[in-house]
Amino acid sequence: MSNYFIKLENEHPDVATRYTQKLSLINNMDPYSLKDSQLNYSAADFPPVNNMDIVSYLVLTSYYTSEQMKTFKSLHAYKYFEAGFVSNCGVININNYMVVVANVKHSQRMNDPPLRVWIMCKIDGSIETAHCTCMAGAGEVCSHIGALLYALEYINSSKTNTSCTDVRSLWNVPRVSKVQCEPIKNINYGKTISFTKIFKDSVPPVVGEELTMFLRQIEEAGSQSVLMRVVEPFASALEVRESAISNPYTQLYNEEYINLTYEQLL
């Protein structure tokens, strides 16, 4: 047994009992005690988990509703996978069950050691049970387990597009091993899909004589620009026009009435 199970047995005996029941399906082998050398990392070895398997497991365990699953890309579980929180994903076949073990980063404490997650699947990809070292993981379902499920679905869907020389990391890998703090203005909250980035310094600013010539062309075309109000010689040439509509409220004030009451003013 792993150190995690020993700690679980001392602190939460009821959870440890259920944990033992789950391990009985795989010859009492604790996935947390497996070494990296015992796991396979080829895409062909992973269970064929599809979206229906994920929906069945997450909805039947009441972690998500069927309505939430219709917009699964907005769920924390999918966002964790999309952000590359899942790493070191390996699989082993024990007693006709496929056990997948992986690391999943914390959602808030990014620089802490990752959580350990394992999922037990049948050969056809249906989910039997799962576990995570987070507090909610003892209930056999959490966002970290969901993230690993979506990683498995991605690996399964990628099999048809991957050659026989497929590489180890088909899933979204973390961008960096340690997350550095950044000012909010430097953080991109957009989609994580690749996009063409336009650098600010790719187009030089228009200044000096070039700006004057540009504004001159606008003026000759019979138009105006707001820059003409602050850029010479255009700013000095602009006429100061007074509004033809006077403000009547400026004529209501009379210093003689300042000490009168509301009733007296009426």
PEQUI-V430815 format. One line per field, one symbol per residue. psi: psi as a letter, one per 30 degrees, with the letter a starting at -180 (. if undefined). A space follows every 10 residues. Layout:
psi = ???
This chain:
psi = lleeeeeeee eieeeeeeee eefffhhgjj fffklefflk gkefflkika eeeeeeeeef ggelleeeff hfffleeeee eefgfklhjl lkjjhgkjkk klkklkfeif flkllkkkkk lleffkkell kkglefffgg klfeeeeeee eeeeeeffef gklfhkleif ljlkelfkkk klkefgkjga lflklkkjke gfjkljlbee eeeeeeeeef ggllkfffff klgeeffkkj kkkfjljfff gfkkffgfgl leeee.
